[in-house]
Amino acid sequence: MTATNESLDLCSVKTFAELSGVTVEEVINWVDSQTIPSMKLADFRMVNLARLRADLEKGKTVFKAGDYAHV
C-alpha cells in the first residue's frame, strides 16, 4: 500500500460505509453476501478496494450477491 489515499488497497467496513453514505450493517450484508470484494486481514474483514476499483474501471456497474468469493 502506498502513501497516497487514491492508492489504498483495503478499507475497513466502517470506513467504507462512511465513504459510501450507507450503514455499517448494509456493508456487512454486502460483504457477507459476497456482493463487494473483501478479504480477511488478521481478525478483520476488509473491503478490497483494489479489486473493486479494477472492476469499476473495466466497466462493472451491477453488483449482486455472489459476485465475489471471500479470499
Secondary structure in CASP SS format (residue, H / E / C, confidence):
PFRMAT SS
TARGET T0000
AUTHOR 0000-0000-0000
METHOD secondary structure of the structure
MODEL  1
M C 1.00
T C 1.00
A C 1.00
T C 1.00
N H 1.00
E H 1.00
S H 1.00
L C 1.00
D C 1.00
L E 1.00
C E 1.00
S E 1.00
V H 1.00
K H 1.00
T H 1.00
F H 1.00
A H 1.00
E H 1.00
L H 1.00
S H 1.00
G C 1.00
V C 1.00
T C 1.00
V H 1.00
E H 1.00
E H 1.00
V H 1.00
I H 1.00
N H 1.00
W H 1.00
V H 1.00
D H 1.00
S C 1.00
Q C 1.00
T C 1.00
I C 1.00
P C 1.00
S E 1.00
M E 1.00
K E 1.00
L E 1.00
A C 1.00
D C 1.00
F E 1.00
R E 1.00
M E 1.00
V E 1.00
N E 1.00
L H 1.00
A H 1.00
R H 1.00
L H 1.00
R H 1.00
A H 1.00
D H 1.00
L H 1.00
E H 1.00
K C 1.00
G C 1.00
K C 1.00
T C 1.00
V C 1.00
F C 1.00
K C 1.00
A C 1.00
G C 1.00
D C 1.00
Y C 1.00
A C 1.00
H C 1.00
V C 1.00
END
